[in-house]
Amino acid sequence: MMLGFVCSSVVFGAAARLARSSPVRTRHVEVFGQFGGAPCSGDAAQTQPCVPQKKCPLQTGCGDRFRCTSGQCISHSLVCNGDQDCDDGLDERGCEQGDNQFSCDLDKTPPNSDFTGRGYDVLTGKLRAGVINTLSFGGQCRKVFSGDHKVYYRLPQSILRYNFEVKVDNEESDESYDSSWSYMQHMQSNALVGHDRRTFHKELTEFQTRRLIILKNKVELAQFQNSAPQYLTLSEGFWKALSSLPFTYDYSAYRRLLQTYGTHYLSEGSLGGEYQGLLQLDRQALTSTSTTDTEYQRCWRKVKRRLFRKKVTIKCEKTMQSLSSSDGHNVNKMPIKVNIFGGDPSFIGALTVLDLENPEANGEIYDNWASSVKDFPEVVDQKLRPLHELVKEVQCAGLKKLHLRRATDQYLAEEHPCHCRPCRNNGQPLLSGSECRCVCRPGTSGGACEVGAVIGEQPGSTCGIPPLASDVIATPANTTSQIGDRVSLSCPAGSVLEGEVSEVMCSPSLQWSPSPADARCRAAPSPPSGLKCKPWENVGKAECVCKMPFQCSASLQLCARLGSSQTRLLGVCQLGALQCVGRSFTLTNDSDCKWPEATFTSCEDCEPGTVCQEPERKCVCQNASECRSDSAPLCVNSSAGSVATTTMTECEVGARRCAGEQVNVIAIEACPQ
């Protein structure tokens, strides 16, 4: 008997000292309700008053650009051009009669083009508030013609490409699955599985032993592609929200922005509508109608035509009989589960019950819905980019971009199946709202998949090697990992990791989560002329930006105390990254820390001052004279009581320490002259 788990959340944490007037403190879910336990309740955040205590050291101002009332800056070339480039129109006020240089004879943008600038929350699958200004033209006059409306429209600066092309995808898009488990495995290829609301989540656990048919129809009215993030003009509301974010990392503040504006923005997509219908075929019903597997494979693609267009009395009636008898419903009326996006909502109810004796009537209802999509479009087939890419033109933009990226990872992790209890027999935990469910493998069933045994295999308990691109490095490089083990992803020197995933975990379903399939290494960008970044900095477009500590590769380990905490071992790069984002630390004697025994996992773990001997699987001391001069400079003294200091490279300090010399690092920078 499985015990129900009641939702468990941590208490509210203390509010951080912030550069704003009303901080928010949050709590997160540790374990979601499961196996009949009570779901989560109550608010996840509380707002408290406080007095700002920190400010960014940078100065505000627009330089030689025009300043809008909101504080946003625009080019002076956009002033008095006939377009309202400031949200309040300040750029067009006070213009003399002859000053206006109208940039275009057209202002009307394509219908519903404002959708292209909305944020998108992958946890809810819904559009959020606008993050891109879709009414800013940048002084350009680009037009697109709509054959349907017989009129020209003006494209905003944010849209790179916009096509009015009607596409209807009714055929060859349906899908069939042998079970809920096979459907889940198909969806697992999506890195955001568990967050994709355009799938039948709840039904995965309700119909685990049935064959599934997913009917799919899609109507596209227009296709769009947004410009690269550096060319996108931010909406005033989003820009103000970025400006008010604290400069020190406070998850509650950044979480509130994510809830308002979403986790991502749209890089491209289509405007239209999508219909999905879920059909379940009970295996017992298939057996009772003598439907063979060959007959099913031949007929399942014809089900949509039979339900929406015309009755057929030939070879596939057995499959239809199995479908109609699977739930014991009225022989003529068959209720189905649907996901419908776009179109008139009044048609949704009629599309959830199909008349088996009158497919023409079903088709008419569907046609009416499809015709209504032009009046009620939604974004479909969207491609997303992370919202932190749009952090710009505000104080401390580089720092806030790092904070928002970190907050996004934390926000997505809040509603992740890793907060569910493990399912038996390697079942897949699935989070639905605030409740966890188990999707069971073939041959098993029950609330926790505790009944039966997996067909054709013994229950497993470990994850294999993560499926990675050939140049991505996994640390530690184990052939098997236990549930809960974490693996960090990195790239060789001279390249950087691309994608949203830098660490994966072996989940209770024995899958790596999140999926590392999109992790890639790309060549590190060449620094601008004369720009030399420190080991704990990344090269930006015009300046060096702080790394996050987890982005650091192996560096010399030092004993340090962060604030009033206990001493701990941290690499030079990690300490520099913490210092770069405003954290303080104190270097202490090596004897103040407990040093672990040296173990070899890969050559990537060899610290500066050592070289790798892979055949012997060990890191050996390097000759200090062989160290490169471009290694990071450190300020050291030769003994604890000595006041004489000298500058050595990180490699030289590591080599001397490896050889047994006592070298005390007193600063992670060159000694003052």
C-alpha positions as CSV (number, residue, x, y, z in Angstrom):
1,M,0.0,0.0,0.0
2,M,1.4,3.4,-1.0
3,L,1.1,6.3,1.4
4,G,0.0,9.6,0.1
5,F,2.5,12.4,0.2
6,V,1.2,15.8,1.3
7,C,2.7,18.8,-0.5
8,S,5.7,20.1,1.5
9,S,7.1,23.6,1.1
10,V,9.8,25.5,3.0
11,V,9.0,28.5,5.1
12,F,9.4,32.0,3.8
13,G,13.0,33.1,3.7
14,A,14.3,36.5,4.9
15,A,14.0,39.4,2.5
16,A,17.4,40.5,1.1
17,R,18.6,44.1,1.4
18,L,17.7,45.5,-2.0
19,A,17.8,48.6,-4.1
20,R,14.1,49.0,-4.2
21,S,11.2,49.8,-2.0
22,S,9.1,46.6,-1.6
23,P,11.1,43.4,-1.6
24,V,9.3,40.1,-2.0
25,R,10.3,37.0,-0.2
26,T,9.4,33.6,-1.6
27,R,9.1,29.9,-0.6
28,H,9.4,26.9,-2.9
29,V,8.0,23.5,-3.1
30,E,10.2,20.7,-1.8
31,V,7.9,17.8,-2.5
32,F,4.6,18.0,-4.5
33,G,1.5,16.2,-3.5
34,Q,1.4,12.6,-4.8
35,F,-0.3,9.2,-4.4
36,G,-3.5,10.9,-3.1
37,G,-1.8,13.4,-0.8
38,A,-3.0,17.0,-0.4
39,P,-1.8,19.4,-3.1
40,C,0.1,22.7,-2.4
41,S,-1.9,25.7,-1.1
42,G,-1.2,29.3,-0.2
43,D,0.8,32.0,-1.9
44,A,4.4,31.5,-3.0
45,A,5.4,35.1,-2.2
46,Q,5.0,37.8,0.3
47,T,5.7,41.5,-0.1
48,Q,7.4,43.6,2.6
49,P,8.4,47.2,2.9
50,C,12.0,48.2,3.1
51,V,14.4,51.1,2.6
52,P,16.9,50.9,-0.4
53,Q,20.4,50.5,0.8
54,K,22.4,49.8,-2.4
55,K,22.8,51.6,-5.7
56,C,24.7,50.8,-8.9
57,P,27.9,52.8,-9.2
58,L,27.1,53.5,-12.9
59,Q,25.7,56.9,-14.0
60,T,22.4,57.3,-15.8
61,G,22.0,59.3,-18.9
62,C,21.5,59.0,-22.7
63,G,24.7,60.7,-23.9
64,D,24.0,62.2,-27.3
65,R,20.7,60.3,-27.7
66,F,17.2,61.6,-27.0
67,R,15.7,60.8,-23.6
68,C,12.0,59.8,-23.4
69,T,9.9,60.7,-20.3
70,S,10.2,57.0,-19.2
71,G,14.0,57.3,-19.3
72,Q,14.5,55.2,-22.4
73,C,16.9,56.5,-25.0
74,I,16.3,56.8,-28.7
75,S,18.3,58.1,-31.6
76,H,18.0,61.8,-32.4
77,S,17.2,60.7,-36.0
78,L,13.8,59.5,-34.8
79,V,12.8,62.8,-33.3
80,C,10.2,64.7,-35.4
81,N,9.9,61.9,-38.0
82,G,6.1,61.5,-37.7
83,D,6.4,58.2,-35.7
84,Q,5.8,57.9,-32.0
85,D,9.0,56.3,-30.9
86,C,8.6,57.3,-27.3
87,D,5.6,55.6,-25.8
88,D,4.2,59.0,-24.6
89,G,5.0,60.7,-27.9
90,L,7.6,63.1,-26.4
91,D,9.8,62.8,-29.5
92,E,7.0,64.3,-31.7
93,R,6.1,67.2,-29.4
94,G,7.2,70.7,-30.0
95,C,8.1,70.0,-33.7
96,E,7.7,73.0,-35.9
97,Q,5.6,72.9,-39.1
98,G,8.6,72.4,-41.3
99,D,10.6,70.2,-38.9
100,N,8.7,67.0,-39.5
101,Q,10.5,64.6,-41.9
102,F,7.8,61.9,-42.2
103,S,9.5,58.6,-42.5
104,C,6.5,56.8,-44.0
105,D,3.1,57.3,-45.4
106,L,1.7,54.3,-43.6
107,D,1.3,53.5,-39.9
108,K,-1.0,50.4,-39.8
109,T,0.8,47.2,-38.7
110,P,-0.3,43.7,-39.6
111,P,-3.3,42.3,-37.7
112,N,-2.3,40.9,-34.3
113,S,1.4,41.7,-34.9
114,D,1.6,42.7,-31.3
115,F,1.6,39.0,-30.4
116,T,5.1,38.8,-31.9
117,G,6.5,41.0,-29.1
118,R,4.9,39.2,-26.2
119,G,6.8,37.2,-23.6
120,Y,6.2,33.5,-23.2
121,D,6.1,31.4,-20.0
122,V,7.0,27.8,-20.7
123,L,5.6,26.7,-17.3
124,T,2.1,27.7,-18.4
125,G,2.4,27.6,-22.2
126,K,0.8,31.1,-22.3
127,L,1.9,34.5,-23.7
128,R,2.7,37.1,-21.2
129,A,3.1,40.9,-21.2
130,G,4.9,42.6,-24.1
131,V,8.7,42.7,-24.0
132,I,9.3,44.0,-27.5
133,N,8.0,47.4,-28.8
134,T,6.0,46.3,-31.9
135,L,5.0,49.9,-32.6
136,S,8.5,51.2,-33.1
137,F,9.6,51.5,-36.7
138,G,13.1,52.8,-36.3
139,G,12.6,55.3,-39.0
140,Q,12.1,52.6,-41.6
141,C,9.3,52.2,-44.1
142,R,9.1,48.5,-44.9
143,K,5.7,47.3,-46.2
144,V,4.1,43.9,-46.7
145,F,1.0,43.2,-48.8
146,S,-1.9,41.0,-47.6
147,G,-3.7,39.3,-50.5
148,D,-6.6,38.4,-48.2
149,H,-7.2,41.9,-47.0
150,K,-6.0,43.6,-50.2
151,V,-4.0,46.2,-48.3
152,Y,-0.4,47.1,-47.4
153,Y,0.8,47.0,-43.8
154,R,3.9,48.6,-42.3
155,L,6.4,46.3,-40.6
156,P,7.7,47.3,-37.2
157,Q,11.5,47.4,-36.7
158,S,11.4,44.3,-34.5
159,I,10.1,42.0,-37.3
160,L,12.7,40.8,-39.8
161,R,10.3,38.7,-41.9
162,Y,6.5,38.6,-42.2
163,N,4.6,36.5,-44.8
164,F,0.8,36.4,-45.3
165,E,0.5,32.8,-46.4
166,V,-2.4,30.6,-45.4
167,K,-1.3,27.0,-44.7
168,V,-3.7,24.2,-43.6
169,D,-2.2,21.0,-42.3
170,N,-4.9,18.4,-42.0
171,E,-3.2,15.3,-43.4
172,E,-0.2,13.2,-42.4
173,S,0.1,15.0,-39.1
174,D,-1.7,12.5,-36.9
175,E,0.3,10.3,-34.5
176,S,-0.3,6.9,-33.0
177,Y,1.3,5.4,-29.8
178,D,1.2,1.9,-28.4
179,S,0.8,3.3,-24.8
180,S,1.1,6.4,-22.6
181,W,4.7,5.4,-22.0
182,S,5.6,5.5,-25.7
183,Y,3.9,8.9,-26.0
184,M,5.9,10.1,-23.0
185,Q,9.2,8.9,-24.5
186,H,8.4,10.7,-27.7
187,M,7.8,13.9,-25.8
188,Q,11.0,13.4,-23.8
189,S,12.9,14.6,-26.8
190,N,11.7,18.1,-25.9
191,A,14.1,19.7,-23.5
192,L,11.2,21.3,-21.7
193,V,9.2,18.1,-21.2
194,G,7.1,18.6,-18.2
195,H,6.6,22.2,-19.1
196,D,5.0,21.8,-22.5
197,R,1.3,22.5,-21.9
198,R,0.4,21.6,-25.5
199,T,0.4,17.9,-24.7
200,F,-2.1,15.6,-22.9
201,H,-0.5,15.6,-19.5
202,K,-3.3,14.4,-17.3
203,E,-4.5,11.8,-19.7
204,L,-1.0,10.1,-19.7
205,T,-1.8,8.6,-16.3
206,E,-5.5,7.9,-16.9
207,F,-5.1,5.8,-20.0
208,Q,-1.8,4.0,-19.5
209,T,-2.7,0.7,-21.0
210,R,-4.4,1.9,-24.1
211,R,-3.4,2.7,-27.6
212,L,-3.5,6.4,-28.3
213,I,-4.3,8.3,-31.5
214,I,-3.5,12.0,-31.5
215,L,-5.5,13.9,-34.2
216,K,-3.8,17.1,-35.3
217,N,-5.0,19.9,-37.5
218,K,-3.3,23.3,-37.9
219,V,-4.2,26.5,-39.6
220,E,-1.6,29.2,-40.3
221,L,-2.5,32.7,-41.4
222,A,1.0,34.3,-41.4
223,Q,4.6,33.5,-40.5
224,F,7.0,35.8,-38.8
225,Q,10.6,36.0,-37.7
226,N,11.9,38.6,-35.2
227,S,15.2,40.4,-35.5
228,A,18.3,39.4,-33.4
229,P,18.1,40.6,-29.8
230,Q,20.6,43.5,-30.3
231,Y,18.2,45.0,-32.8
232,L,15.0,44.7,-30.8
233,T,13.5,47.7,-29.1
234,L,12.2,46.9,-25.7
235,S,8.7,47.8,-24.6
236,E,8.5,50.6,-22.1
237,G,6.9,48.4,-19.4
238,F,9.6,45.7,-19.7
239,W,12.4,48.3,-19.8
240,K,11.1,49.9,-16.6
241,A,10.9,46.4,-15.0
242,L,14.5,45.7,-15.9
243,S,15.6,49.1,-14.6
244,S,14.0,48.5,-11.2
245,L,15.6,45.1,-10.7
246,P,18.1,44.9,-7.8
247,F,21.8,44.8,-8.6
248,T,22.4,42.1,-6.0
249,Y,20.8,38.7,-6.8
250,D,17.4,38.5,-5.2
251,Y,15.4,35.6,-6.6
252,S,12.0,36.9,-5.4
253,A,12.4,40.1,-7.4
254,Y,13.6,38.4,-10.6
255,R,10.9,35.7,-10.2
256,R,8.2,38.4,-10.2
257,L,9.5,39.8,-13.5
258,L,9.5,36.2,-15.0
259,Q,5.9,35.8,-13.9
260,T,4.9,39.0,-15.5
261,Y,6.9,38.8,-18.7
262,G,7.6,35.1,-19.1
263,T,10.7,33.0,-19.3
264,H,11.3,33.4,-23.1
265,Y,10.5,35.6,-26.0
266,L,9.5,34.6,-29.5
267,S,12.2,34.4,-32.2
268,E,9.8,33.2,-34.9
269,G,6.5,31.4,-35.3
270,S,3.1,31.6,-37.0
271,L,-0.2,33.2,-36.2
272,G,-3.1,30.8,-36.5
273,G,-4.8,28.0,-34.6
274,E,-4.2,24.3,-33.7
275,Y,-6.6,21.5,-32.9
276,Q,-5.5,18.3,-31.1
277,G,-7.9,15.4,-30.2
278,L,-7.0,12.4,-28.1
279,L,-8.5,9.0,-28.9
280,Q,-8.0,6.0,-26.7
281,L,-8.4,2.4,-27.9
282,D,-8.8,-0.2,-25.2
283,R,-6.8,-3.3,-26.0
284,Q,-9.7,-5.5,-24.8
285,A,-12.0,-3.7,-27.3
286,L,-9.4,-4.3,-30.1
287,T,-9.4,-8.0,-29.2
288,S,-13.2,-8.3,-29.0
289,T,-13.5,-6.8,-32.5
290,S,-10.8,-9.1,-33.8
291,T,-8.7,-6.1,-34.9
292,T,-5.3,-7.4,-35.7
293,D,-2.1,-5.3,-35.4
294,T,-1.8,-5.2,-39.2
295,E,-5.3,-3.9,-39.6
296,Y,-4.8,-1.2,-36.9
297,Q,-1.5,0.0,-38.5
298,R,-3.3,0.2,-41.9
299,C,-6.4,2.0,-40.6
300,W,-5.5,4.4,-37.8
301,R,-4.5,7.2,-40.2
302,K,-8.0,7.0,-41.8
303,V,-9.8,7.6,-38.5
304,K,-9.8,11.4,-38.9
305,R,-11.5,11.2,-42.3
306,R,-14.1,8.8,-40.9
307,L,-14.9,11.1,-38.0
308,F,-14.9,14.4,-39.8
309,R,-15.7,13.8,-43.5
310,K,-17.6,10.7,-44.5
311,K,-18.5,7.2,-43.3
312,V,-16.6,4.3,-44.8
313,T,-18.0,0.8,-44.8
314,I,-14.9,-1.0,-46.0
315,K,-11.9,-2.5,-44.4
316,C,-11.5,-0.2,-41.4
317,E,-14.8,-0.6,-39.6
318,K,-13.3,-2.9,-37.0
319,T,-11.0,-0.1,-35.8
320,M,-13.9,2.2,-35.6
321,Q,-16.0,-0.3,-33.7
322,S,-13.1,-0.7,-31.2
323,L,-12.9,3.1,-30.8
324,S,-16.6,3.5,-30.2
325,S,-16.7,0.7,-27.6
326,S,-13.6,1.6,-25.7
327,D,-15.4,3.8,-23.0
328,G,-18.9,2.4,-23.0
329,H,-20.4,5.7,-24.1
330,N,-23.5,6.3,-26.1
331,V,-23.0,4.4,-29.3
332,N,-23.6,7.5,-31.5
333,K,-21.9,10.2,-29.4
334,M,-18.2,9.9,-28.6
335,P,-16.6,12.3,-26.1
336,I,-12.9,13.0,-26.7
337,K,-10.2,15.0,-25.0
338,V,-9.1,18.1,-26.9
339,N,-6.4,20.8,-26.8
340,I,-7.5,23.7,-28.9
341,F,-5.5,26.9,-29.4
342,G,-6.9,29.9,-31.3
343,G,-10.2,30.2,-33.0
344,D,-13.6,31.1,-31.5
345,P,-13.9,29.5,-28.0
346,S,-17.6,28.9,-28.5
347,F,-16.8,26.0,-30.9
348,I,-14.6,24.1,-28.3
349,G,-17.5,22.4,-26.5
350,A,-19.0,21.1,-29.8
351,L,-15.6,19.6,-30.8
352,T,-15.3,17.6,-27.6
353,V,-18.3,15.3,-28.6
354,L,-18.3,13.7,-32.0
355,D,-21.3,12.2,-33.7
356,L,-20.2,8.8,-35.1
357,E,-23.3,8.6,-37.4
358,N,-22.9,12.1,-38.8
359,P,-19.2,12.8,-39.7
360,E,-20.3,15.6,-42.1
361,A,-21.8,17.5,-39.1
362,N,-18.5,17.1,-37.2
363,G,-16.6,18.4,-40.2
364,E,-18.9,21.4,-40.4
365,I,-18.2,22.3,-36.8
366,Y,-14.5,21.9,-37.4
367,D,-14.6,24.1,-40.5
368,N,-16.5,26.8,-38.6
369,W,-13.8,26.7,-36.0
370,A,-11.0,26.9,-38.6
371,S,-12.8,29.8,-40.3
372,S,-12.9,31.7,-37.0
373,V,-9.1,31.4,-36.5
374,K,-8.6,34.6,-38.6
375,D,-10.6,36.5,-35.9
376,F,-9.1,34.7,-32.9
377,P,-5.5,33.8,-33.8
378,E,-2.8,32.6,-31.4
379,V,0.9,32.0,-31.8
380,V,1.6,28.4,-33.0
381,D,4.8,26.7,-34.1
382,Q,6.8,29.2,-32.0
383,K,10.5,29.1,-31.5
384,L,11.7,30.6,-28.3
385,R,14.8,32.4,-27.0
386,P,15.6,33.0,-23.3
387,L,14.3,36.3,-22.0
388,H,17.7,37.2,-20.4
389,E,19.0,37.9,-24.0
390,L,16.9,41.1,-24.0
391,V,18.5,42.6,-20.9
392,K,20.2,45.8,-22.2
393,E,20.1,49.6,-22.1
394,V,19.7,49.6,-18.3
395,Q,22.2,50.1,-15.5
396,C,24.4,47.1,-14.7
397,A,22.8,45.3,-17.7
398,G,25.6,42.6,-17.8
399,L,25.1,41.8,-14.2
400,K,21.3,41.7,-14.4
401,K,21.5,39.5,-17.4
402,L,23.5,36.9,-15.4
403,H,21.0,37.2,-12.5
404,L,18.0,36.8,-14.8
405,R,19.5,33.7,-16.4
406,R,20.2,32.2,-12.9
407,A,16.6,33.1,-11.8
408,T,15.1,31.5,-14.9
409,D,16.9,28.2,-14.1
410,Q,15.6,28.4,-10.6
411,Y,12.1,29.3,-11.7
412,L,11.9,26.4,-14.1
413,A,13.3,24.0,-11.5
414,E,10.4,25.0,-9.1
415,E,8.0,23.0,-11.3
416,H,10.2,20.1,-12.2
417,P,9.4,16.4,-11.7
418,C,12.6,16.1,-9.6
419,H,10.4,17.4,-6.8
420,C,8.2,14.2,-7.1
421,R,8.8,11.0,-5.3
422,P,10.3,8.2,-7.4
423,C,7.9,5.9,-9.3
424,R,8.4,2.2,-9.0
425,N,9.7,0.0,-11.8
426,N,11.4,3.0,-13.4
427,G,8.2,4.8,-14.1
428,Q,8.3,8.5,-15.2
429,P,7.1,11.1,-12.7
430,L,5.0,13.8,-14.3
431,L,4.0,17.1,-12.7
432,S,0.5,18.2,-13.4
433,G,-0.3,21.5,-11.7
434,S,0.7,21.0,-8.1
435,E,0.3,17.2,-8.1
436,C,2.7,14.5,-9.2
437,R,1.6,11.4,-11.1
438,C,3.4,8.4,-12.5
439,V,3.4,7.3,-16.1
440,C,4.0,3.6,-16.0
441,R,6.1,1.4,-18.3
442,P,4.3,-1.4,-20.2
443,G,3.5,-4.3,-17.9
444,T,3.2,-2.1,-14.7
445,S,0.3,-0.1,-13.2
446,G,-0.8,1.5,-10.0
447,G,-0.5,5.0,-8.6
448,A,3.3,4.5,-8.1
449,C,3.7,1.8,-10.9
450,E,4.1,-0.7,-8.1
451,V,2.0,-3.4,-9.7
452,G,3.5,-5.8,-12.2
453,A,6.9,-5.9,-13.8
454,V,8.3,-4.2,-16.8
455,I,7.9,-6.3,-19.9
456,G,11.1,-7.7,-21.3
457,E,13.6,-6.2,-18.8
458,Q,14.6,-6.2,-15.2
459,P,14.1,-3.1,-13.1
460,G,17.1,-0.8,-13.3
461,S,18.6,1.6,-10.8
462,T,21.2,3.7,-12.7
463,C,21.5,6.1,-15.5
464,G,23.9,5.5,-18.4
465,I,26.3,8.0,-19.9
466,P,24.6,11.3,-20.8
467,P,23.9,11.6,-24.6
468,L,26.3,14.5,-25.5
469,A,27.8,16.0,-28.6
470,S,31.4,14.7,-29.1
471,D,33.1,17.9,-27.9
472,V,31.0,18.4,-24.7
473,I,32.8,17.3,-21.6
474,A,30.9,15.6,-18.7
475,T,32.3,15.8,-15.2
476,P,32.6,13.3,-13.5
477,A,32.9,11.0,-16.5
478,N,31.3,7.9,-15.0
479,T,29.8,5.1,-17.1
480,T,26.8,4.8,-14.7
481,S,25.2,7.3,-12.2
482,Q,22.9,6.8,-9.3
483,I,19.5,8.6,-9.0
484,G,20.2,12.1,-7.8
485,D,23.8,12.2,-9.1
486,R,24.7,15.4,-11.0
487,V,27.0,15.8,-14.0
488,S,28.5,19.2,-15.0
489,L,28.9,20.0,-18.7
490,S,31.8,22.1,-20.0
491,C,33.9,22.6,-23.2
492,P,37.6,22.4,-24.0
493,A,39.8,25.5,-23.8
494,G,39.0,28.0,-26.5
495,S,35.3,27.2,-26.7
496,V,32.2,28.0,-24.7
497,L,29.1,26.0,-23.9
498,E,26.0,27.0,-25.8
499,G,22.5,26.3,-24.7
500,E,20.5,26.5,-21.5
501,V,21.9,23.4,-19.8
502,S,25.1,23.4,-17.8
503,E,24.3,20.6,-15.3
504,V,22.1,17.5,-15.6
505,M,20.8,15.1,-13.0
506,C,19.9,11.4,-13.0
507,S,16.2,11.5,-12.4
508,P,14.1,8.8,-10.8
509,S,12.9,7.8,-14.3
510,L,16.6,7.0,-15.1
511,Q,16.7,9.8,-17.6
512,W,19.0,12.8,-17.6
513,S,17.1,15.9,-16.7
514,P,17.0,18.4,-18.2
515,S,17.8,16.8,-21.5
516,P,21.4,17.6,-22.5
517,A,20.7,17.0,-26.2
518,D,21.0,20.7,-27.1
519,A,24.3,21.3,-25.4
520,R,26.9,22.3,-27.9
521,C,30.4,23.8,-27.8
522,R,31.2,26.8,-30.0
523,A,34.4,28.7,-30.6
524,A,34.9,31.4,-27.9
525,P,34.4,34.9,-29.5
526,S,37.5,36.9,-30.3
527,P,38.0,39.7,-27.9
528,P,37.7,43.3,-29.2
529,S,41.0,44.9,-30.0
530,G,42.9,45.7,-26.8
531,L,40.4,43.9,-24.5
532,K,41.9,41.3,-22.1
533,C,39.5,39.6,-19.8
534,K,40.4,37.9,-16.5
535,P,39.9,34.2,-16.0
536,W,36.6,34.8,-14.2
537,E,35.2,37.0,-17.0
538,N,33.7,36.3,-20.4
539,V,34.3,38.4,-23.5
540,G,31.3,40.6,-24.2
541,K,30.6,42.7,-27.3
542,A,32.5,45.7,-26.0
543,E,33.6,44.8,-22.5
544,C,34.3,41.9,-20.1
545,V,31.3,40.5,-18.2
546,C,31.3,38.4,-15.0
547,K,31.1,34.6,-15.2
548,M,29.0,32.7,-12.8
549,P,31.0,30.4,-10.6
550,F,29.7,27.3,-12.2
551,Q,31.0,28.5,-15.6
552,C,34.6,28.3,-14.3
553,S,37.0,25.5,-15.5
554,A,39.5,23.9,-13.1
555,S,41.7,26.5,-11.3
556,L,44.0,26.6,-8.3
557,Q,42.2,25.7,-5.1
558,L,42.5,28.2,-2.2
559,C,41.1,28.2,1.3
560,A,38.7,31.1,1.8
561,R,35.9,32.4,4.0
562,L,32.8,33.9,2.4
563,G,31.4,36.6,4.8
564,S,30.9,35.0,8.2
565,S,30.6,31.5,6.9
566,Q,33.0,28.6,7.6
567,T,36.2,28.2,5.5
568,R,35.9,26.2,2.3
569,L,37.9,25.4,-0.8
570,L,37.2,27.4,-3.9
571,G,39.1,27.9,-7.2
572,V,40.8,31.1,-8.1
573,C,38.3,31.5,-11.0
574,Q,35.3,30.9,-8.7
575,L,36.6,33.4,-6.1
576,G,37.1,36.0,-8.9
577,A,33.6,35.4,-10.2
578,L,32.1,35.9,-6.8
579,Q,34.1,39.1,-6.3
580,C,33.1,40.3,-9.8
581,V,29.4,40.2,-8.8
582,G,29.9,41.9,-5.5
583,R,30.6,39.1,-3.0
584,S,33.4,39.5,-0.5
585,F,35.8,36.9,0.8
586,T,38.9,36.5,2.9
587,L,41.8,34.2,2.0
588,T,43.0,32.1,4.9
589,N,45.8,29.6,5.6
590,D,45.7,26.3,3.7
591,S,45.7,24.6,7.1
592,D,42.2,26.1,7.8
593,C,40.5,23.9,5.3
594,K,40.1,20.2,5.0
595,W,41.8,19.1,1.7
596,P,40.2,16.0,0.0
597,E,42.4,13.2,-1.3
598,A,43.4,13.7,-4.9
599,T,41.4,11.6,-7.3
600,F,41.6,11.5,-11.1
601,T,38.4,11.6,-13.2
602,S,39.7,13.4,-16.4
603,C,42.5,15.6,-17.7
604,E,40.1,18.6,-17.4
605,D,40.4,18.3,-13.6
606,C,44.2,19.0,-13.5
607,E,44.8,22.3,-11.8
608,P,47.2,24.9,-13.0
609,G,50.8,23.8,-12.2
610,T,50.1,20.2,-13.1
611,V,50.0,18.3,-16.4
612,C,48.0,15.3,-17.3
613,Q,49.4,11.8,-17.8
614,E,46.3,10.0,-19.1
615,P,47.9,6.5,-19.5
616,E,48.8,6.6,-15.8
617,R,45.4,8.4,-15.0
618,K,47.0,11.1,-12.8
619,C,48.0,14.7,-12.8
620,V,51.7,15.3,-12.1
621,C,53.7,18.3,-11.1
622,Q,54.8,20.7,-13.8
623,N,58.2,22.5,-13.8
624,A,57.6,26.1,-12.7
625,S,59.9,27.3,-15.5
626,E,57.6,25.8,-18.1
627,C,54.6,27.8,-17.0
628,R,53.2,30.3,-19.6
629,S,53.4,33.9,-18.7
630,D,49.7,34.6,-19.5
631,S,48.6,32.6,-16.5
632,A,46.6,34.6,-14.0
633,P,48.8,36.7,-11.7
634,L,48.5,36.1,-7.9
635,C,50.1,38.0,-5.0
636,V,51.9,35.6,-2.6
637,N,54.4,35.4,0.2
638,S,56.7,32.5,0.9
639,S,55.8,31.9,4.6
640,A,52.9,32.8,6.9
641,G,54.9,35.3,9.0
642,S,56.7,37.0,6.1
643,V,55.7,40.5,5.0
644,A,57.7,40.3,1.7
645,T,55.3,39.8,-1.2
646,T,55.9,38.9,-4.8
647,T,53.7,38.3,-7.9
648,M,53.6,34.8,-9.4
649,T,51.4,33.3,-12.0
650,E,48.6,30.9,-11.0
651,C,50.5,28.1,-12.8
652,E,53.8,28.8,-11.0
653,V,52.0,28.8,-7.6
654,G,50.4,25.5,-8.4
655,A,53.7,24.0,-9.6
656,R,55.5,25.1,-6.4
657,R,52.7,23.9,-4.2
658,C,52.7,20.6,-6.0
659,A,56.4,20.2,-5.4
660,G,55.9,20.7,-1.7
661,E,56.8,24.3,-1.2
662,Q,54.8,26.5,1.1
663,V,53.4,29.4,-0.9
664,N,50.7,31.5,0.7
665,V,48.3,33.4,-1.7
666,I,47.2,36.7,-0.2
667,A,45.3,38.2,-3.2
668,I,44.0,36.9,-6.5
669,E,45.6,39.7,-8.4
670,A,49.2,41.1,-8.9
671,C,50.9,42.6,-5.9
672,P,50.7,46.5,-5.7
673,Q,53.8,48.1,-7.1
